[in-house]
């Protein structure tokens, strides 16, 4: 399973030192697997970033740099195509329409479906994960890409997540809407302003909601008759800023909070448990790393990323390189 949580800043996770318990399940995954101590995305918006993840190429190399562009059909192998060529059933379930069909990301997937960015969409996603796991339990191996909409703005998770971290700014009337984020930027509010504090509380609640959706998806996968635990890689397409550089969210700039992502992988029986890898990794490294771990064929193009399989297995830190 490859799980991408949209707009998940690694700095808001306990496994990366955050004080709030926003993601207990991801902490469990990290304890059972390997965590890169620092990982970055190649840009701060979804479509271009996911194409980089799926091809191992920077946006300048794959060419998808604007929202109306798509991945060319006549060149560049994708991660889905590599798994498909190895005999895997490939399934993509995404909660962001920006990466839906027509972007080229559906190439190599036997099923590629958009699930709405709503509570009902999340339930559809969890249900579809279980159905696909059951359908392929005995027939063939399964590669699944799940792109969870939360914690992308607006930060309006359902209860009990909405109220989970409330209390630090009782005077604020922020509700987590996109209008709230715009007003905060127009007013140039400092990170210590009550409205920014409340916005972070709501974002953290949305992170907790995303964590619960990921947990239930993995549980649905494991409960449907598949032997053993899945290999699980959890990351994000980009991070999220809260006025550290005068902006909220992502997409506007590529400051550290906007490109900082988690990179956590658990493979019981293959990778060590509780290992932390020093150095800086990248979303570009996902394709070559999974290709080595799963014995996939080489892509048709030379990737910008490198396989981190040796580091995941215990061979020291990630080597310094330009990113």
N, C-alpha and C positions, 0 to 999 in steps of 0.2 A: 504494500500500500504506500502510495505517495500522497501525503496530506498537506495541502497548502492552505493556511489560514490568512485570509485577505487583510492586509494592513496590520499585521501582528508585529509590534516592536519587541524584540527580544528583551529589552531592558525592563519590560513589564511582566517578566516571568520569574518565578522564584528560583528556577534553576540557573538564571543569570544574575541572581543577587537581589531581586526585587523584594521589598518588605511585605507587600500584601500577598496573600495566598490566592492569586488569581487563577492558577491553572494546576490544580492538584494532579490531574491525570497526566499532563505533560511532565510533571515532576516524576511521576511513576515511570514514564517512558524513559526519561533521562537516567533514572536510577537503574533501569534494566538494560541500558544501552550506552551509546557513546554520544557526547555532546561536543561540538566545536565551540571553543570558548569565544570566538568572534567570527561572524559570517555576515556578508553583505550581499545585497542585490545589485544588479548593474544599472538600474534606474529606479525611479520612484513612482512608476505607474504600471498598472496591471498587465496590459496586453504585451507591451515590449518586454517586460520583465519575465513573464511566463514563456514567451518565445525563447528568451535567452536560456531559461531553465530547461526547456524541452530540446534545445539544439546544442547547448554548450557554447554559444557564440554571443559576443557583445552585440548590442543593437545596431552599431555601425556595420557589422558584418552580416547579420541576418536581414537587415533592411526594414524591419517593422518599427518605425519611429514615430508614426502618427496613427491616430485611432481608426482612420478609414483604410489603412493598409492591411494586407494579409500576407501570410507566409507563402512564398512561391511554391507551386506544386511541382516544378521541374527540377528542384535542387534542394539540398539540405535534408538529411535524415532527422527524424524526430525520435524522441524516446519511445513513444507509442509504437512507431514503426519497427524499432529495434526489438522490442518485446514481441510484437506480432510475428516478426520473421523467425523468432525462436519457438513459435508454437503456442504462445500465450494467448488466452482470450484477453482482450484489452477493453477497459471500460473507463470512460471519463464522466464524472458527475460534477457539474460546476454550478455555483450560485452567483456568478457574476456574468451578466450578459455580454460584457465587453470581450470575453474570451469564448463566446458561444460559436455555433456553426457559422462558417463563412470566413473565419479568421485563418484557416489553415491548420489550427491546432487540433481539429478533429481527425486529421490524417493519421492513419495507423490505429484508430480505435474502432472496434467492432460496434461499440455503443458509445455515443457522446451526447449527453443530455444536459440541458439547462434546467436547474431547479430554482424556483423563485427565491429571492432574498427576503423571505418571510419565515415566521414560525412554521407555517404549513409547508413551505419549501424545505425547511430543515427536516421535518418529519418525513417528507417524500424522499429526501436524500438518504436518511437512515434506513428507511424501508428498502430502497433500491440497493443499498449496499448488501443488506441481508439476502435479498432475492438473487443478486448476482453471485454471492458466495455460495448459496445453496445450489444454483444452477450449474456452476462449474466445479463443484466439490469433487466429483468423480471423473469428469470428462477431460479437463485440461487445466494446467496452471493458469492463474489469474493475475494480471497486473491491473491495479485500479488506481486512478488518479482522482482524488476527491478535493475539490476547491470549495472550502467553507466560506460563506459570505461574511459573517462576523469575524473580527470586530470592526469591519469597515463602517465608516459613518453612513447614516446617522447613528449615533450611539444610543439606541433605544431598545435594550434587551428586555425580554419579559421578566416578570418577577419569578423567583426571588432575586434574580441577578441584578435587577435595576436598583434595588435598595441595598445591596450587599455591602458596598463600601461608602455609603452616604454618611454625612455628618460633619465633614470638614469645612463646609461652607454653607451653613443653614440660611444665610441671607441671599444666596444666589437663586435666581429664577431660571437658570439654564436647564433645558430639558434634553439636550443632546442632539438637537436638530442641526441641519446644515446651515440654517439661518443663524443659529448660535455661533457656529464656528466663523461665519463671515463677520458677524458683529464684533467678535473678539479681535479679529485681525484688523478691522477698520479702526477700532478704538485703541489698537496697539497695547492691549492689556499685557501686563507682566505675568510671567509664570506663577507668581505668588498671588495674583488677583483672585478673589473668591470665585469668579466665573470660570477661570481656567482650572482652579482646583476642583470645582464641581464637574467640569467637563472631563477631567482625568478620572474622577470617580466613576462617571458613567462609562467611559471607555474601559476601565478596568472591569466593570460589571459585564461589559460586552465581551471582553477577553474570557471571563469566567463562563459566559454562555457558550462561546466558541469551544472552550475546553470540554464542556458537557456534551456538545454535539459530536465532537471528535471521539470522546469516550464511548458514547452510545453507538457510533458508527463502527468502531473497532469491536465492541461487544457483539453487535449484530453480525459482523463478519465471522467472529470466532464461534458464534453459537449455531451457525448453519451447516455444521457437519464437515468443516474443513479440518484436516489433520494438522495438529501443531499450531503454534502461534505465527501470525503473519510477520514478515519483515516490514517494519513501519518506519518511514522517514517523514518527519514533520518539519516543515519550514514555512516561509511566508513569501509573498511576492515583493513586499517592501515593508518599511516600518511606518511610523506615524509620529508627527511632531506636535508639541504643545507649547508653542511660542518660545522655544529655546532660541530660535533665530527669526522671530517675528512672524511666524506662520503656524497655522494649525493644519494637521493632516499630512498630505503627501502631494506628489505631482508637480508642485511648483518649483522645488529645488531638489538638490541631492545632498543635503546636509546629513550628518551621521544618523540622527533619529529617523530620517525618512528612508534610509537604505539598510538599517540594521535589522537583521532577521535571525530567527532561531535556526539551528541546523542540528537536529536530534535524530539519531537512528538506532533502532533496537532490532537485533536479529539473534534471538536466543539460540545458543548452541554454536553460533558462528562468530559473533562479536562479543568482546568482554562487556561486563556489566559495570556501570558507574564510572567509565573512563571519560576523562575530559582531555581534549586535544588542544594544546596551545597553538597560537598562530592564527592567521586569518584565512578562512575559506570563503567560498563564493557559490552563488546559485549556478555559476558556470561549471562547477565541479560535480553537480548532481548526475548528469548523463554519463561522463566517463567513470564515475565511481560505481554507479549501478551496473554499467556495462561490464566492469571487471568482476564485481561481486557475483553477477548472475551469468557470466560467460556469454554475453550478448555479442553479436558481430560488431565490428567497427563501423561507425557512421561513414557516409560517403564524403564527408568533409572533415577537415582538421579542426578539432575543437580548441577553443581558447582556454577551457578549463582543464584540470588534470584529475586523475583518479586519486582519491584520498583513501583508498582501501588500505594501503600500508599503514597510514597513520591511525585509521580506525582500529586496526588489528594490534596496534601497540608500537609502531615503529617511529617513535619520536614525534616532534611537532611538525606542523605544516611549514614547508620551506618558504622563505621570503620570495616574493615575485611581484611584478607589477600587476595591479588589479584595476 
